[in-house]
Amino acid sequence: MSWSQHANKRHTKAAAALLLTFAAGCVDVIGFLMLYHIFTAHMTGVTVSLGQDLARALWLDAGKAAAILGAFLAGSVTGRIGIEIGSRTSVRSIASATLLMEAALISAVVPLAGGRSHAPTLVLPAMLAAAMGLQTAALTRVGSLTVHTTFVTGMLNKLAQLLSHGVFLTYDISRGRTATTSRQRVFLQAGFMFSIWVLYILGALAGTWLSSRSGIRGLWLPVGAVVVAIAIDQVT
C-alpha cells in the first residue's frame, strides 16, 4: 500500500471515529433523559453511581447500575471477539459487522420504548449500553493513535499529553534540536483528539434537542451516523 493510500485510510478512519463519537454522545444523553436517568456510554459515571448506591444500601439502584456495566462489558467482549476472529481469518469487514450489530440494538430500542409493557424498562438502557460496548471494540486505532469513541476522559488525557509534548518540541525546535515536522504531527494529533471531545459535545447537544422534540425516536440520528460510519469502513 502506497503512502497516499495509507494517508487516505487514516483520514477515512478518522472521519468514522468522529461520526461514532457523535453517535455515542447522542445515545448517552437520550438514554439518560428518556430511560432510567442512567448513562449508557459513560461507564465512569455508572461506576460512581454503583459505589454510591452500594454505600447507601440502595440495592435496587445498585443492581440497575451493575446491569448497565455488565451489558457494556458484554458488548465490548463480543465486539473484541469478532475483531479477533476477523484478524485471524483476514475478514476485512468485521468492523462493519460489529457496527451493524450496534445499529440494530439502538434501532430496536425505539419500538420497544413505545410499548414498555412488552419489555422491562431496564432492558432498554442495557441494550444501548451493549451497543456502546460494541462500538468501543469496533474502532480502537487511527494511525498511531489509540482512540476510544465512548471514553472522552481518556481522549482529554491524551490531548493533554500531546499538547505538553508539543510545547517541549517547540522549545527543541528553537534550540535547533529537532525538525518542525515532528511538531506538526503532534499538533495534528492533538487537533484530532480535541475534535473527538467536540463531537461528543455536539452529539449530546443534538441528543438533548431531539429528545425534547421527538423523545426516544431521536435515536434514529445516531443510528444514521453509525450507518454512515459503516459505509466509510466499506470503502477503506
ABEGO torsion letter per residue (X at the ends): XBAAAAAAAAAAAAAAAAAAAAAAAAAAAAAAAABGGBBAABAAAAAAAAAAAAAAGBAAAAAAAAAAAAAAAAAAAAAAAAAAAAAAAGBAAAAAAAAAAAAAAAAAAAAAAABAAABBAAAAAAAAAAAAAAAAAABABBEABBBBAABAAAAAAAAAAAAAAAAAAAAAAAAGABBAAAAAAAAAAAAAAAAAAAAAAAAAAAAAAAAAAAEAAAAAAAAAAAAAAAAAAAAX
